[in-house]
Amino acid sequence: MYRSVDTGKSWKNIVYPGNTHSAFSEIKSYSNGYIWAVGDSGKLIYSTDEGEEWSIRELPGVKTKLRRVGCNESNKIGVIS
């Protein structure tokens, strides 16, 4: 995954926990600075600071690909596998 802060003039490779070569199904950013990405094996990666630092969450018992993610202003999230 890559990140740009200058409308695509330059790009930085994102390093996140468990930085595997997983394919992401969906990545969404929100005005509160949160970014959520979902993909293979029930994993979510997220940032609370517009992509500077990243964390990972796994959904217990979920091993299927997550396809969609949504979040509200209270940071309550929903995912679809």
Secondary structure, DSSP 8 states (H G I E B T S, - for coil): -EE-SSTTSS-EE---TT-----EEEEEE-TTS-EEEEEGGGEEEEESSTTSS-EEEE-TT--S---EEEE-TT--EEEE-
